[in-house]
């Protein structure tokens, strides 16, 4: 029986590879292989990038965009104005009154409050901590940040 040619070629190549592998791994005659000392494998430390914005303008460049010059941080002075408090009280609107005479309730900007209650109310001016001081038959007295204001129901309805 005749063997196909590709099979013979593959068989001879695999035999050659197996023979060469045993020759390379075997030690020369009469000598014993000397084990190599294992080198300690320590990884070098990874450097960390640190970028601080300078105190003077035009000194530093952005490391990712070298043509861009970094401007110094400008500290803004703290400003205190009494005007926002007045505007905050102007944002409160008495929407309705309900409850009993013993326990009246006032609806301020959609939030129902009882006498002596504190509530955080969201307005167009921001969030306000409102304290309901008193509720009468057609008004409510509220306090925001130490300032009191009487909120009345709209009479044009």
PAKOLPA-828170 format. One record per residue: residue in one letter; x, y, z of N, C-alpha, C in turn; residue number from 1. Coordinates in steps of 0.2 Angstrom, whole numbers, plus 2048, in hexadecimal, padded with zeros to 3 digits. Layout:
N
<a; <X; Y; Z>; <X; Y; Z>; <X; Y; Z>; NUM>
...
% end
This chain:
157
<x; <804; 7FA; 800>; <800; 800; 800>; <804; 806; 800>; 1>
<x; <803; 80B; 7FC>; <807; 811; 7FB>; <804; 817; 800>; 2>
<x; <808; 81A; 804>; <806; 820; 808>; <805; 826; 804>; 3>
<x; <800; 82A; 805>; <800; 830; 802>; <805; 835; 804>; 4>
<x; <807; 839; 7FF>; <80D; 83D; 800>; <80D; 842; 805>; 5>
<x; <807; 846; 806>; <807; 84B; 80B>; <807; 848; 812>; 6>
<x; <805; 842; 813>; <805; 83F; 81A>; <80C; 83D; 81B>; 7>
<x; <810; 83B; 816>; <817; 839; 818>; <81B; 840; 819>; 8>
<x; <81A; 845; 816>; <81D; 84B; 817>; <81C; 84E; 81E>; 9>
<x; <815; 84D; 821>; <813; 850; 827>; <817; 84B; 82D>; 10>
<x; <817; 845; 82B>; <81A; 840; 830>; <821; 841; 831>; 11>
<x; <825; 843; 82B>; <82C; 844; 82C>; <82E; 84B; 82F>; 12>
<x; <829; 850; 82E>; <82A; 856; 831>; <829; 856; 839>; 13>
<x; <824; 852; 83B>; <823; 851; 842>; <828; 84D; 845>; 14>
<x; <82B; 849; 842>; <831; 845; 845>; <837; 849; 846>; 15>
<x; <838; 84E; 841>; <83E; 852; 841>; <83D; 857; 847>; 16>
<x; <837; 85A; 848>; <836; 85F; 84D>; <837; 85B; 854>; 17>
<x; <834; 855; 855>; <835; 852; 85B>; <83C; 850; 85D>; 18>
<x; <840; 84E; 858>; <847; 84D; 859>; <84B; 853; 85B>; 19>
<x; <849; 858; 857>; <84D; 85E; 859>; <84B; 861; 860>; 20>
<x; <845; 860; 862>; <843; 862; 869>; <846; 85E; 86E>; 21>
<x; <847; 858; 86D>; <84B; 854; 872>; <852; 855; 872>; 22>
<x; <855; 857; 86D>; <85C; 859; 86C>; <85E; 860; 870>; 23>
<x; <859; 864; 86F>; <85A; 86B; 872>; <85A; 86B; 87A>; 24>
<x; <855; 867; 87C>; <853; 866; 883>; <858; 862; 887>; 25>
<x; <85C; 85E; 884>; <860; 859; 887>; <867; 85C; 889>; 26>
<x; <86A; 85A; 88E>; <870; 85D; 890>; <876; 85A; 88C>; 27>
<x; <87C; 85D; 88B>; <881; 85A; 887>; <884; 854; 88C>; 28>
<x; <887; 84F; 888>; <889; 849; 88C>; <88E; 84B; 891>; 29>
<x; <88D; 848; 897>; <892; 849; 89C>; <891; 84F; 8A0>; 30>
<x; <88D; 854; 89E>; <88C; 85A; 8A2>; <884; 85A; 8A5>; 31>
<x; <884; 85C; 8AB>; <87D; 85D; 8AE>; <87B; 864; 8AD>; 32>
<x; <875; 865; 8AB>; <872; 86C; 8AB>; <873; 870; 8B1>; 33>
<x; <875; 876; 8B1>; <875; 87A; 8B7>; <86F; 87E; 8B7>; 34>
<x; <86B; 87E; 8BD>; <865; 882; 8BD>; <867; 889; 8BD>; 35>
<x; <863; 88D; 8BA>; <864; 894; 8BA>; <861; 897; 8C0>; 36>
<x; <864; 89C; 8C3>; <861; 89F; 8C9>; <85B; 8A4; 8C7>; 37>
<x; <856; 8A3; 8CA>; <850; 8A7; 8C8>; <851; 8AE; 8CA>; 38>
<x; <851; 8B3; 8C5>; <851; 8BA; 8C7>; <84B; 8BC; 8CA>; 39>
<x; <84C; 8C0; 8CF>; <846; 8C3; 8D2>; <842; 8C8; 8CD>; 40>
<x; <83C; 8C7; 8CC>; <838; 8CB; 8C8>; <834; 8D0; 8CC>; 41>
<x; <837; 8D6; 8CC>; <834; 8DC; 8CF>; <832; 8E0; 8C9>; 42>
<x; <82C; 8E3; 8C9>; <82A; 8E7; 8C4>; <82C; 8EE; 8C6>; 43>
<x; <82E; 8F2; 8C1>; <830; 8F9; 8C3>; <82A; 8FD; 8C5>; 44>
<x; <82B; 902; 8C9>; <825; 906; 8CB>; <822; 90A; 8C5>; 45>
<x; <81B; 90A; 8C5>; <818; 90E; 8C0>; <818; 915; 8C2>; 46>
<x; <81B; 91A; 8BD>; <81B; 921; 8BF>; <814; 924; 8BF>; 47>
<x; <812; 928; 8C3>; <80C; 92C; 8C3>; <80D; 933; 8C0>; 48>
<x; <808; 934; 8BC>; <808; 93B; 8B9>; <805; 940; 8BE>; 49>
<x; <808; 945; 8BF>; <806; 94B; 8C4>; <806; 951; 8C0>; 50>
<x; <800; 955; 8C0>; <800; 95B; 8BC>; <7FC; 960; 8C1>; 51>
<x; <800; 965; 8C2>; <7FD; 96A; 8C6>; <7FC; 971; 8C2>; 52>
<x; <7F7; 974; 8C3>; <7F6; 97B; 8C0>; <7FA; 980; 8C3>; 53>
<x; <7FE; 983; 8C0>; <803; 988; 8C3>; <7FF; 98E; 8C6>; 54>
<x; <802; 992; 8CA>; <7FF; 998; 8CD>; <800; 99E; 8C9>; 55>
<x; <805; 99E; 8C4>; <805; 9A4; 8BF>; <803; 9A1; 8B8>; 56>
<x; <800; 9A6; 8B5>; <7FD; 9A4; 8AE>; <803; 9A3; 8A9>; 57>
<x; <801; 99F; 8A4>; <806; 99E; 89F>; <80C; 99A; 8A0>; 58>
<x; <80D; 996; 8A6>; <813; 993; 8A7>; <813; 98C; 8A5>; 59>
<x; <80D; 988; 8A6>; <80D; 981; 8A4>; <809; 980; 89E>; 60>
<x; <80B; 97A; 89B>; <807; 978; 895>; <804; 971; 897>; 61>
<x; <7FE; 970; 893>; <7FB; 96A; 894>; <7FF; 964; 891>; 62>
<x; <800; 95F; 895>; <804; 959; 893>; <800; 955; 88D>; 63>
<x; <7FA; 956; 88C>; <7F6; 952; 887>; <7F5; 957; 881>; 64>
<x; <7F5; 95D; 882>; <7F5; 962; 87C>; <7FA; 967; 87D>; 65>
<x; <800; 966; 87B>; <806; 96A; 87C>; <805; 971; 879>; 66>
<x; <801; 972; 874>; <800; 979; 872>; <7FC; 97D; 876>; 67>
<x; <7F8; 97A; 87B>; <7F4; 97E; 87F>; <7F8; 980; 886>; 68>
<x; <7F7; 987; 887>; <7FA; 98A; 88D>; <7F5; 98A; 893>; 69>
<x; <7F7; 987; 899>; <7F3; 987; 89E>; <7F2; 98E; 8A2>; 70>
<x; <7EC; 990; 8A3>; <7EB; 996; 8A7>; <7EB; 995; 8AE>; 71>
<x; <7ED; 999; 8B2>; <7EE; 999; 8B9>; <7E6; 999; 8BC>; 72>
<x; <7E5; 995; 8C2>; <7DF; 996; 8C5>; <7DE; 99C; 8C8>; 73>
<x; <7D8; 99F; 8C7>; <7D7; 9A6; 8CA>; <7D2; 9A5; 8CF>; 74>
<x; <7D4; 9A7; 8D5>; <7CF; 9A6; 8DB>; <7CA; 9AC; 8DB>; 75>
<x; <7C4; 9AA; 8DC>; <7BF; 9AF; 8DC>; <7BE; 9B2; 8E3>; 76>
<x; <7BD; 9B8; 8E4>; <7BC; 9BA; 8EB>; <7B5; 9B9; 8ED>; 77>
<x; <7B4; 9B7; 8F3>; <7AD; 9B5; 8F6>; <7A9; 9BC; 8F6>; 78>
<x; <7A3; 9BC; 8F3>; <79F; 9C1; 8F4>; <799; 9C0; 8F8>; 79>
<x; <797; 9C4; 8FC>; <791; 9C3; 8FF>; <78C; 9C9; 8FE>; 80>
<x; <786; 9C8; 8FC>; <781; 9CC; 8FA>; <77B; 9CB; 8FE>; 81>
<x; <777; 9D0; 900>; <771; 9CE; 904>; <76B; 9CE; 8FF>; 82>
<x; <76C; 9D0; 8F8>; <767; 9D0; 8F4>; <764; 9C9; 8F2>; 83>
<x; <768; 9C3; 8F2>; <765; 9BD; 8F1>; <75F; 9BB; 8F6>; 84>
<x; <760; 9BD; 8FC>; <75B; 9BB; 901>; <755; 9BE; 900>; 85>
<x; <755; 9C4; 8FE>; <74F; 9C8; 8FC>; <74B; 9C5; 8F6>; 86>
<x; <750; 9C3; 8F1>; <74D; 9C0; 8EB>; <74A; 9B9; 8ED>; 87>
<x; <74D; 9B5; 8F2>; <74B; 9AF; 8F4>; <744; 9AF; 8F7>; 88>
<x; <743; 9B4; 8FB>; <73C; 9B5; 8FE>; <737; 9B7; 8F9>; 89>
<x; <739; 9BA; 8F3>; <735; 9BC; 8EE>; <733; 9B6; 8EA>; 90>
<x; <736; 9B0; 8EA>; <735; 9AA; 8E6>; <730; 9A6; 8EA>; 91>
<x; <72E; 9A8; 8F0>; <729; 9A4; 8F4>; <722; 9A6; 8F2>; 92>
<x; <71D; 9A2; 8F1>; <716; 9A4; 8EF>; <712; 99F; 8F3>; 93>
<x; <70D; 9A2; 8F7>; <708; 99F; 8FA>; <703; 99C; 8F5>; 94>
<x; <702; 996; 8F4>; <6FE; 993; 8EF>; <6F7; 991; 8F2>; 95>
<x; <6F6; 990; 8F9>; <6F0; 98E; 8FC>; <6F0; 98D; 903>; 96>
<x; <6EA; 98D; 906>; <6EA; 98C; 90E>; <6E5; 987; 90F>; 97>
<x; <6E6; 982; 914>; <6E1; 97D; 915>; <6E2; 97B; 91C>; 98>
<x; <6DF; 975; 91E>; <6DF; 973; 925>; <6DA; 975; 929>; 99>
<x; <6DA; 974; 930>; <6D5; 977; 934>; <6D8; 97D; 938>; 100>
<x; <6D3; 980; 93C>; <6D5; 986; 940>; <6DB; 984; 945>; 101>
<x; <6DA; 97E; 948>; <6DF; 97C; 94D>; <6E6; 97A; 949>; 102>
<x; <6E5; 977; 943>; <6EB; 975; 940>; <6EB; 978; 939>; 103>
<x; <6ED; 97E; 937>; <6EC; 981; 931>; <6F2; 97E; 92D>; 104>
<x; <6F2; 97E; 926>; <6F7; 97C; 922>; <6F8; 981; 91C>; 105>
<x; <6FE; 983; 91A>; <6FF; 987; 914>; <703; 984; 90F>; 106>
<x; <701; 985; 909>; <705; 982; 903>; <709; 988; 900>; 107>
<x; <710; 987; 901>; <715; 98C; 8FF>; <719; 989; 8F9>; 108>
<x; <718; 98B; 8F3>; <71B; 989; 8ED>; <71A; 981; 8EC>; 109>
<x; <714; 97F; 8EE>; <712; 978; 8ED>; <714; 973; 8F2>; 110>
<x; <717; 976; 8F8>; <719; 972; 8FE>; <714; 974; 904>; 111>
<x; <711; 96F; 906>; <70C; 970; 90C>; <710; 970; 912>; 112>
<x; <70F; 976; 916>; <712; 977; 91D>; <70D; 978; 922>; 113>
<x; <70F; 976; 928>; <70B; 978; 92E>; <70F; 97D; 932>; 114>
<x; <70B; 980; 937>; <70E; 985; 93B>; <714; 982; 93F>; 115>
<x; <71A; 986; 93F>; <720; 983; 942>; <724; 97E; 93F>; 116>
<x; <722; 97D; 938>; <726; 978; 935>; <72B; 97B; 930>; 117>
<x; <731; 977; 92F>; <736; 979; 92B>; <736; 975; 925>; 118>
<x; <737; 978; 91F>; <737; 974; 919>; <73C; 976; 914>; 119>
<x; <73F; 972; 910>; <743; 974; 90A>; <73F; 975; 904>; 120>
<x; <73E; 97B; 901>; <73A; 97C; 8FC>; <73E; 97E; 8F6>; 121>
<x; <73D; 97A; 8F0>; <741; 97C; 8EA>; <73D; 981; 8E6>; 122>
<x; <740; 987; 8E5>; <73E; 98D; 8E1>; <742; 98E; 8DB>; 123>
<x; <740; 993; 8D7>; <744; 995; 8D2>; <74A; 999; 8D4>; 124>
<x; <74B; 99B; 8DA>; <751; 99E; 8DD>; <755; 999; 8E0>; 125>
<x; <753; 993; 8E0>; <757; 98D; 8E3>; <753; 98A; 8E9>; 126>
<x; <757; 986; 8ED>; <754; 982; 8F3>; <754; 987; 8F9>; 127>
<x; <74F; 988; 8FC>; <74E; 98C; 902>; <74C; 988; 908>; 128>
<x; <74F; 989; 90E>; <74C; 986; 914>; <747; 98B; 917>; 129>
<x; <741; 989; 917>; <73B; 98E; 919>; <739; 98C; 91F>; 130>
<x; <738; 990; 924>; <734; 98F; 92A>; <72E; 992; 92B>; 131>
<x; <728; 98F; 92C>; <722; 991; 92C>; <720; 994; 933>; 132>
<x; <720; 99A; 934>; <71F; 99D; 93B>; <718; 99D; 93D>; 133>
<x; <713; 99F; 938>; <70C; 9A0; 93A>; <708; 99F; 934>; 134>
<x; <702; 99D; 935>; <6FD; 99D; 92F>; <6F6; 9A0; 932>; 135>
<x; <6F4; 9A5; 92E>; <6EE; 9A8; 930>; <6E9; 9A6; 92B>; 136>
<x; <6E3; 9AA; 92A>; <6DD; 9A8; 926>; <6DF; 9A9; 91F>; 137>
<x; <6E3; 9AE; 91D>; <6E4; 9B0; 916>; <6EC; 9B1; 915>; 138>
<x; <6F0; 9AF; 919>; <6F7; 9B0; 918>; <6FB; 9AB; 91C>; 139>
<x; <702; 9AB; 91B>; <707; 9A6; 91F>; <70D; 9AB; 920>; 140>
<x; <710; 9AA; 926>; <716; 9AE; 927>; <71B; 9A9; 927>; 141>
<x; <720; 9AA; 923>; <726; 9A5; 922>; <72C; 9A9; 923>; 142>
<x; <731; 9A5; 925>; <738; 9A8; 927>; <73D; 9A4; 923>; 143>
<x; <742; 9A8; 91F>; <747; 9A5; 91B>; <74D; 9A8; 91D>; 144>
<x; <752; 9A5; 920>; <759; 9A8; 921>; <758; 9AE; 926>; 145>
<x; <754; 9AD; 92B>; <753; 9B3; 930>; <74E; 9B8; 92E>; 146>
<x; <74C; 9B8; 928>; <747; 9BE; 925>; <740; 9BB; 925>; 147>
<x; <73C; 9BF; 927>; <735; 9BD; 927>; <731; 9C0; 922>; 148>
<x; <72C; 9BD; 91F>; <728; 9C0; 91A>; <721; 9BD; 91B>; 149>
<x; <71C; 9C1; 91A>; <715; 9BF; 91A>; <713; 9BD; 912>; 150>
<x; <711; 9B7; 911>; <70F; 9B5; 90A>; <707; 9B5; 90A>; 151>
<x; <704; 9B9; 906>; <6FD; 9B9; 905>; <6FA; 9B6; 8FF>; 152>
<x; <6F4; 9B3; 900>; <6F1; 9B0; 8FA>; <6EF; 9B6; 8F5>; 153>
<x; <6F0; 9B4; 8EF>; <6EE; 9B9; 8E9>; <6E7; 9BB; 8E9>; 154>
<x; <6E6; 9C1; 8E9>; <6DF; 9C3; 8E9>; <6DC; 9C4; 8E2>; 155>
<x; <6E0; 9C4; 8DD>; <6DD; 9C5; 8D6>; <6DA; 9BE; 8D3>; 156>
<x; <6D9; 9B9; 8D7>; <6D6; 9B3; 8D4>; <6CF; 9B3; 8D5>; 157>
% end
